[in-house]
Amino acid sequence: MGTVKIESVNRGKTFAMEIESDSLYAINCLVGKNIEFLDKIREICIAEEIILIRTEDRDFRNGCQSVPWIKDNREENNVNAYDWKGNHLWNIGELVGDIKMAFDSITHITPSEAKRKFGISLPFTAQCLFSCISGGFVFIIDAKNKKMLRKISGHIR
């Protein structure tokens, strides 16, 4: 059985949990529309009026058990941002480009955590930051302003 990680940030405090589900393909925004995917939802992060959703690598569709690590095209990747009404805001490929790999993890991060974990300084005014991991790289994303702030490789402090 698979799990879906759900993370919420409210007033600077993070709450995270996992639920058992191997067939979550849609969420219903009760004040808006349904968000549906062809691939299984693996992570949902909610912060600052933005919902970030990471789905399983699309190469696993149709029951495939093994997929190549390096992809042919990832201009459209497996992380999408929505507003709380379910309107699509952006795909992470628009921010990081075609990196030829699917994303493995997304999580909320604060500027102080970025300093402590990665040794980088970010403006403390940035409130909607996410750490997104793919292929040994950490991408620090400003979700609200639709920007990639940093791409980091190497060890984590």
N, C-alpha and C positions, 0 to 999 in steps of 0.2 A: 504494500500500500504506500502511495506517495503522500507527501505533505505539501501544504500551502502555508508559507510564512506570511503573517499579517503584522505590519508595523504601523503604529500611529504616533504622531508627535503632537503634543498639546502643551502650550506654555513652556516649551523647552524640555519637557519630560517625554521620554520614549517608552511606549508600551509595545511589547512584541509577543507574539504567540504563534504556534503552529497548529493547524488543524489537519486531520487525516482526510485526504481526498485525492483520488486519482482520476477524477473526471470533472474538474471545475473548468468550464470553458466560457462562463459568462458571469457578470455581476450586474445587479439591478441598482441603478441610482434612483432612489425613491423620489427625488425631486427632479428627475430628468429622464434620461433614456437608459436602455440596457447597453452594456458594453459586451460584445461577443467576439470570441477569437476562434480561429481554426485549430489553435494549439492550446495545450493545457496551461492554465495559469499556475505559476509556481511561487510568485511573490507579489504582495500588494503593499505599497507604502503610501500612507496618507499624511500629508503635511501642508500647511499654508495654502489651503484651497486647491491643492493639486493631488491627484491620485496617480502614482507611478505603478505600472504593472509590468512584471517580467513573465513572459511565457516560456514554455519549453522551446528548445531549438526546433525550428520548423522542419529540419531534416528527420525528426522522429515521427512525423506524421505517417499515417497508414501502417503503423505497427513496426516500423524499422527499429532494430535493436542496437545497431552500431552505425555511427556516422563519422565522416572525416572531421578532424579538428579544424583544419584550414578550409574555409568555405570559398565558393566561387564568387558569390556576390552577397554583401551585407549592407548595401546602401539603405535598405529597410531592415532593421534588426529587431530583436525580440524584447525591447523595452519601449513602452509607450506611455505618454503623459496625457491625462484627462483633467478637466475641471470637475467639480463636484456634481455637475449636472450631466456628466457623461459625454461632454463634447471633447473630441480629440484635439489636443494642443500640438503635439509633436512626437516624432519617432526619434529615438536616440541616434540613428544614422544621420539625421540632419545636423546633429551637434558634433559627432566624432568622425563622421565620414565612413567610407567603406573599409572597415578594419579587418574583414575576411574571417571574423570569429563571432560566435554568438556570446551573449553575456551570461555569466554564471551567478551573479549576485548583485543585489541593489540594497542599499541601506541608507537611512538618514545620517548625516554627519554635521556636527557643529564646527565653527571655525576653531574653537579650542581643541576639539578632537583631531582636526586636520593637523594642527601644530604638534600635538602630542604623538599621534600615530605616524605621521609622514614627514614631520619637520618642515612643513610649509606654512606660511602665513597667508591668511585670507582675510578680507575685510569683515569686521564683526557686524556690519550692516547686512551681510548676506544671511538670510534666514531660511532659505529653502534649498539647502545643499544636500546632495546625495553622492555617495561613493558607489560607483558601478564597476564591477570587475569583469574583465574578459582577457583570456590568454596571458595571464601574468601581469597585466597592466591594470592600474586603478585609475579610473576617470572620475575627477571631481566635477560634478555638474551643478550649475545654478539653475534649478528647474524653473523658477519664476521668470528669470530673464532669458531663458533658453540659450545658455552658454556653457561650453566646456571651459572650466577654469584651469585645470591641470590634467596632465597625463603622466602618471608616475610608474616607473618600473623599479625592480630591485627589492631590497629588504624593507620590512616594516618595523618601525621602532617599537 
